[in-house]
Amino acid sequence: MAKKATKKPAPKKAVASDPTRKPAARKAAAPAMAKRRGDFGAPVTAYFNGLEPQQKAIALAAHRLLLRHAPKLSHTVKWGIAQYMFPAAR
């Protein structure tokens, strides 16, 4: 029994760049800002409370270690995860 041959589409040909051609107009304005997450700016402990027990234990241990060695760090939830930042230098 012979196999049925499938026809592959022809590859697209490269178009030479025309320096006199105007660039395509941009589509309408960028979409509106994404809605801010409900946990934005929440304390990191709120983030840790949502973790599995084993992950929570590791995250809290890392949190304590960070703050012990860098007590000036600020910490908050951003982008759905715990974030640590040094204060701005003056």
SERO-4910 file (N, C-alpha, C, O; in steps of 0.05 Angstrom, whole numbers):
BEGIN
 pado doro    nc1    nc2    nc3   cac1   cac2   cac3    cc1    cc2    cc3    oc1    oc2    oc3
  Met    A     17    -23      0      0      0      0     18     25      0     36     27     16
  Ala    A     13     43    -17     29     67    -20     20     88      0     -4     91      5
  Lys    A     40    103     11     33    124     29     24    149     13     33    154     -9
  Lys    A      5    163     25     -5    187     12     14    210     18     21    215     41
  Ala    A     23    223     -3     43    245      0     28    270      9      7    277     -1
  Thr    A     40    283     29     28    308     38     45    331     26     69    330     25
  Lys    A     31    351     17     44    374      5     51    394     26     34    403     41
  Lys    A     76    402     27     85    422     47     81    449     35     85    453     11
  Pro    A     74    469     52     71    496     41     98    507     33    118    502     46
  Ala    A     97    523     12    122    535      3    132    556     23    116    570     34
  Pro    A    158    557     28    169    577     47    164    605     36    165    610     12
  Lys    A    160    623     55    156    651     47    182    663     37    203    657     47
  Lys    A    179    679     16    203    692      5    210    717     20    192    731     30
  Ala    A    235    722     23    244    746     38    239    770     20    243    770     -4
  Val    A    228    791     33    223    816     19    246    835     24    254    839     47
  Ala    A    256    846      2    278    865      5    268    890     20    246    900     15
  Ser    A    284    900     37    277    924     52    278    949     35    297    953     20
  Asp    A    256    965     35    255    989     19    259   1013     38    241   1019     54
  Pro    A    281   1027     36    286   1049     55    267   1072     51    264   1089     69
  Thr    A    253   1074     29    234   1096     25    206   1089     35    189   1107     37
  Arg    A    202   1064     42    176   1055     51    171   1065     80    189   1062     97
  Lys    A    148   1075     86    141   1084    113    136   1060    130    124   1041    120
  Pro    A    144   1061    155    137   1039    173    107   1037    177     93   1057    176
  Ala    A     98   1013    181     70   1008    186     60   1024    210     74   1026    230
  Ala    A     36   1035    208     26   1050    231     21   1032    254     13   1009    251
  Arg    A     26   1042    278     21   1026    302     -8   1022    306    -25   1039    298
  Lys    A    -15   1000    318    -43    996    325    -51   1016    346    -35   1031    356
  Ala    A    -76   1015    354    -87   1034    374    -69   1034    398    -51   1017    402
  Ala    A    -73   1054    415    -56   1058    439    -53   1032    455    -70   1014    453
  Ala    A    -32   1031    470    -27   1007    486    -50   1002    505    -64   1020    513
  Pro    A    -55    976    511    -77    970    528    -74    984    555    -52    990    564
  Ala    A    -96    987    569    -96   1000    595    -79    985    614    -74    961    611
  Met    A    -69    998    634    -52    986    655    -66    961    666    -90    961    670
  Ala    A    -50    940    671    -61    916    682    -71    922    710    -60    940    724
  Lys    A    -91    908    719   -102    912    745    -81    904    766    -68    883    763
  Arg    A    -78    920    787    -59    915    808    -68    890    823    -91    887    830
  Arg    A    -49    873    830    -55    849    845    -65    856    873    -57    877    884
  Gly    A    -82    839    884    -93    844    910    -72    843    932    -76    855    953
  Asp    A    -51    828    928    -30    825    949     -7    845    946     12    843    961
  Phe    A     -9    863    927     12    883    923     17    900    948     -2    912    957
  Gly    A     41    899    958     48    915    982     41    901   1008     45    912   1030
  Ala    A     31    877   1007     25    862   1031     50    853   1045     71    851   1033
  Pro    A     49    848   1071     73    838   1085     80    810   1075     63    795   1066
  Val    A    106    804   1075    115    779   1065    104    755   1081    101    733   1070
  Thr    A     97    759   1105     85    737   1121     59    728   1109     52    704   1110
  Ala    A     44    746   1097     19    738   1083     26    720   1059     11    701   1054
  Tyr    A     47    726   1045     56    709   1023     64    681   1034     57    661   1023
  Phe    A     80    681   1056     89    656   1067     66    638   1076     67    614   1074
  Asn    A     45    650   1086     22    635   1096      8    620   1074     -6    600   1080
  Gly    A     11    628   1049     -1    614   1026     16    591   1016      7    577    997
  Leu    A     39    587   1027     57    566   1017     51    539   1030     38    537   1051
  Glu    A     60    518   1017     58    491   1029     76    491   1054     95    506   1056
  Pro    A     69    474   1073     84    474   1099    114    471   1096    129    486   1110
  Gln    A    124    454   1079    153    451   1076    165    476   1063    187    485   1071
  Gln    A    152    487   1043    162    512   1030    161    535   1050    179    552   1050
  Lys    A    140    536   1066    137    557   1085    160    557   1105    171    578   1112
  Ala    A    167    533   1115    189    531   1134    216    541   1122    231    555   1135
  Ile    A    221    534   1097    245    543   1083    244    573   1079    264    587   1083
  Ala    A    222    584   1070    219    612   1064    222    629   1089    236    649   1089
  Leu    A    211    620   1111    213    635   1137    242    634   1147    252    654   1158
  Ala    A    255    611   1144    283    609   1152    301    628   1136    318    642   1147
  Ala    A    296    629   1109    311    648   1092    305    677   1100    323    694   1100
  His    A    279    682   1105    271    709   1113    286    718   1139    296    741   1140
  Arg    A    286    701   1159    300    708   1184    330    712   1179    342    730   1190
  Leu    A    342    695   1163    370    697   1156    376    723   1142    396    737   1149
  Leu    A    360    731   1123    364    756   1108    363    780   1128    380    797   1127
  Leu    A    342    780   1144    339    803   1162    360    804   1184    366    825   1195
  Arg    A    371    780   1192    391    780   1212    417    793   1201    431    807   1216
  His    A    423    787   1176    449    796   1164    446    823   1149    466    836   1144
  Ala    A    422    831   1143    417    856   1130    392    869   1142    371    869   1129
  Pro    A    394    879   1166    370    889   1180    357    913   1167    334    919   1173
  Lys    A    370    927   1149    359    950   1137    342    944   1112    329    961   1100
  Leu    A    341    918   1105    324    910   1082    295    916   1087    285    911   1109
  Ser    A    282    926   1067    252    928   1069    241    904   1054    254    894   1035
  His    A    218    895   1062    207    872   1049    177    875   1046    163    886   1063
  Thr    A    167    866   1023    139    868   1016    133    848    994    151    836    983
  Val    A    107    845    987    100    828    965     96    845    940     81    864    941
  Lys    A    109    837    919    105    850    893    106    828    872    121    809    874
  Trp    A     90    831    851     88    811    830     82    783    841     90    763    829
  Gly    A     68    782    863     60    756    874     81    741    888     78    717    893
  Ile    A    103    754    896    125    740    909    139    759    929    137    783    926
  Ala    A    152    748    949    165    765    969    189    779    956    204    767    941
  Gln    A    191    805    961    212    822    950    227    835    972    215    844    992
  Tyr    A    254    836    970    271    849    990    286    871    976    297    867    954
  Met    A    288    895    988    301    917    976    318    932    997    310    935   1020
  Phe    A    341    941    988    357    959   1005    346    987   1003    335    994    982
  Pro    A    348   1002   1024    338   1030   1022    355   1045   1001    378   1039    997
  Ala    A    343   1066    989    356   1082    969    380   1096    982    378   1107   1004
  Ala    A    403   1097    968    426   1110    977    422   1141    974    411   1150    955
  Arg    A    432   1156    993    429   1185    991    456   1198    988    458   1222    987
***
